[in-house]
């Protein structure tokens, strides 16, 4: 992921696509809305490959945000599952 972004020059200060946490969070939400498009007006996925691509985009943005903020996503998920297990629903 970082190698791809670096190869595009997006980590450079003068990049037209600066990879800041804020910009990546915005991009994450835009990609998440593209996931929603696969369910608009229907219950079943019509194009699983296209949905998979959008899910991959969401995951890549999420991982990049975590990496730039020194967050171990695997640990964060496990910690959150632990918190949720103790919650009353």
Backbone bond lengths (Angstrom), bond angles and torsions (degrees), N, CA, C in turn:
res aa  C-N    CA-C-N  psi(-1)  N-CA   C-N-CA  omega(-1)  CA-C   N-CA-C  phi
1 X - - - 1.436 - - 1.530 109.95 -
2 X 1.340 115.55 -51.74 1.464 118.13 179.94 1.525 111.56 -64.87
3 X 1.317 117.13 -37.21 1.465 120.01 179.12 1.528 110.61 -62.97
4 X 1.328 117.03 -41.45 1.460 120.60 178.38 1.533 110.90 -62.95
5 X 1.330 116.37 -48.28 1.468 120.81 -178.73 1.524 110.05 -62.44
6 X 1.317 115.80 -43.13 1.463 120.40 178.63 1.525 110.92 -61.96
7 X 1.333 116.89 -40.83 1.472 120.55 -178.73 1.527 112.13 -63.76
8 X 1.319 117.31 -24.99 1.464 121.81 177.99 1.524 111.83 -87.21
9 X 1.334 116.53 -8.27 1.456 120.81 -179.49 1.516 113.71 78.66
10 X 1.318 117.10 16.57 1.471 120.92 -174.74 1.528 113.58 -77.76
11 X 1.342 118.07 -10.31 1.458 119.89 175.60 1.536 111.64 -90.89
12 X 1.319 116.83 -7.15 1.464 119.68 179.52 1.530 110.09 -71.74
13 X 1.342 116.48 145.61 1.472 120.00 -177.94 1.533 113.94 -58.20
14 X 1.332 117.44 -30.96 1.465 120.44 -177.89 1.534 112.64 -96.25
15 X 1.313 117.23 16.77 1.459 121.77 -178.41 1.529 111.07 -64.25
16 X 1.341 116.92 141.40 1.467 119.39 173.81 1.537 111.44 -72.48
17 X 1.326 116.74 -10.65 1.467 122.88 178.70 1.528 109.25 -129.14
18 X 1.349 117.97 65.79 1.465 119.77 -176.77 1.529 111.89 -60.91
19 X 1.293 114.51 130.96 1.467 121.28 -175.50 1.525 111.20 -90.24
20 X 1.318 116.16 64.17 1.455 120.66 176.21 1.524 108.59 -89.71
21 X 1.315 115.78 161.85 1.465 119.32 179.16 1.520 111.13 -58.96
22 X 1.330 117.13 -41.43 1.468 121.12 179.50 1.528 110.75 -62.37
23 X 1.306 116.84 -48.68 1.466 119.98 -179.18 1.524 111.70 -63.99
24 X 1.317 116.12 -38.21 1.462 119.84 178.58 1.525 111.57 -68.69
25 X 1.328 117.26 -36.20 1.465 120.66 177.27 1.527 110.52 -64.64
26 X 1.325 116.53 -40.10 1.466 120.35 176.08 1.521 109.66 -62.91
27 X 1.317 116.74 -46.37 1.470 120.83 179.59 1.520 111.22 -62.20
28 X 1.329 116.52 -38.02 1.463 120.73 177.05 1.520 110.57 -57.98
29 X 1.321 117.27 -46.22 1.461 120.77 -178.81 1.529 111.51 -67.71
30 X 1.315 117.17 -37.20 1.464 119.98 177.23 1.529 110.57 -63.20
31 X 1.321 116.25 -42.84 1.464 119.84 178.31 1.527 111.16 -67.81
32 X 1.329 117.48 -36.94 1.462 120.49 177.61 1.527 110.52 -62.23
33 X 1.325 116.49 -35.81 1.466 118.53 177.75 1.524 110.93 -68.48
34 X 1.302 117.18 -28.76 1.465 119.88 175.66 1.527 110.66 -68.86
35 X 1.329 117.24 -29.40 1.468 120.41 172.92 1.527 108.79 -63.13
36 X 1.322 116.47 -43.98 1.464 121.13 -179.67 1.527 112.75 -59.32
37 X 1.319 116.29 -33.99 1.471 119.53 -179.60 1.528 111.96 -57.19
38 X 1.319 116.97 -28.33 1.466 120.07 -179.30 1.523 112.35 -71.61
39 X 1.326 116.78 -12.70 1.460 120.68 -179.26 1.528 112.43 -115.13
40 X 1.327 116.04 -1.32 1.463 119.01 -179.44 1.519 109.69 -66.43
41 X 1.318 115.69 124.61 1.464 124.62 176.70 1.515 113.77 70.69
42 X 1.319 117.44 12.99 1.467 119.63 179.39 1.522 109.88 -156.82
43 X 1.290 115.70 157.81 1.466 121.14 -179.97 1.518 112.18 -97.27
44 X 1.319 117.35 -28.44 1.463 121.51 -175.68 1.522 110.86 -103.99
45 X 1.311 115.52 145.68 1.459 121.38 177.57 1.522 109.28 -72.91
46 X 1.319 116.16 128.41 1.456 121.15 -179.75 1.533 112.13 -89.34
47 X 1.340 116.40 -31.75 1.460 120.71 -176.44 1.530 108.68 -133.33
48 X 1.320 115.31 91.19 1.472 120.61 -176.07 1.526 112.28 -63.29
49 X 1.322 117.70 -35.18 1.466 120.19 179.57 1.526 111.06 -65.60
50 X 1.320 116.60 -42.41 1.467 120.27 178.67 1.529 110.16 -65.94
51 X 1.329 117.61 -40.45 1.457 120.98 176.33 1.524 110.05 -62.10
52 X 1.308 117.10 -42.94 1.471 121.17 179.11 1.527 110.72 -59.09
53 X 1.324 117.60 -40.13 1.462 120.97 178.48 1.519 111.18 -63.15
54 X 1.322 116.97 -42.38 1.462 120.39 179.76 1.533 110.80 -67.25
55 X 1.321 117.02 -40.31 1.464 120.36 177.17 1.530 110.49 -62.68
56 X 1.321 116.43 -38.64 1.463 120.53 177.85 1.528 110.49 -64.22
57 X 1.335 116.86 -40.97 1.466 120.09 177.17 1.520 110.85 -59.90
58 X 1.334 116.44 -45.07 1.464 121.16 179.26 1.528 110.02 -60.10
59 X 1.311 116.37 -47.74 1.463 120.53 -178.44 1.529 111.68 -63.13
60 X 1.324 117.05 -41.26 1.465 120.01 179.44 1.523 111.58 -63.05
61 X 1.316 117.83 -43.62 1.465 119.91 177.33 1.525 110.84 -63.52
62 X 1.321 116.54 -42.34 1.458 121.16 179.09 1.531 111.22 -60.81
63 X 1.317 115.80 -46.21 1.468 119.96 179.35 1.524 111.85 -64.67
64 X 1.320 116.63 -37.24 1.460 119.84 -179.90 1.534 110.38 -67.99
65 X 1.321 116.93 -42.27 1.471 119.99 176.89 1.528 109.81 -59.99
66 X 1.315 116.53 -45.71 1.468 120.38 179.42 1.526 110.80 -60.74
67 X 1.306 116.75 -45.45 1.461 120.84 -178.71 1.524 111.48 -62.44
68 X 1.325 116.98 -45.84 1.469 120.10 -178.95 1.519 112.36 -64.94
69 X 1.334 116.63 -21.89 1.461 120.98 -179.34 1.527 112.56 -106.81
70 X 1.340 115.68 15.21 1.467 121.98 178.17 1.523 112.73 52.40
71 X 1.324 115.97 45.76 1.464 122.07 177.81 1.521 108.43 -110.11
72 X 1.312 115.71 127.05 1.454 122.56 175.38 1.530 106.91 -82.98
73 X 1.320 116.62 101.41 1.461 121.22 -174.93 1.526 111.32 -62.44
74 X 1.307 117.62 -39.37 1.465 120.19 178.82 1.520 111.21 -59.41
75 X 1.333 116.86 -45.41 1.464 121.02 178.03 1.521 110.42 -66.48
76 X 1.323 117.01 -40.66 1.467 120.47 179.72 1.524 111.07 -61.19
77 X 1.331 116.95 -39.85 1.464 121.17 178.97 1.526 110.10 -65.38
78 X 1.320 116.04 -46.65 1.467 119.11 179.42 1.529 111.68 -62.82
79 X 1.323 116.67 -41.34 1.464 120.53 177.75 1.527 110.67 -62.46
80 X 1.323 116.64 -42.63 1.461 120.44 -179.51 1.523 111.57 -66.99
81 X 1.324 116.76 -38.86 1.468 119.66 176.21 1.516 110.53 -61.49
82 X 1.332 116.89 -38.53 1.455 121.23 177.55 1.530 110.89 -63.80
83 X 1.321 116.78 -45.35 1.469 121.33 177.39 1.524 110.18 -59.95
84 X 1.332 116.29 -46.80 1.474 120.61 -178.75 1.523 111.75 -63.11
85 X 1.321 117.16 -35.14 1.464 120.93 -179.03 1.525 110.99 -64.75
86 X 1.332 117.05 -27.56 1.460 121.07 -178.73 1.524 112.99 -92.89
87 X 1.320 117.56 -5.19 1.465 121.10 -178.43 1.521 110.83 -80.54
88 X 1.313 114.92 152.91 1.463 120.42 171.04 1.516 106.99 -93.79
89 X 1.303 116.69 130.53 1.469 119.89 -177.87 1.495 109.93 -106.55
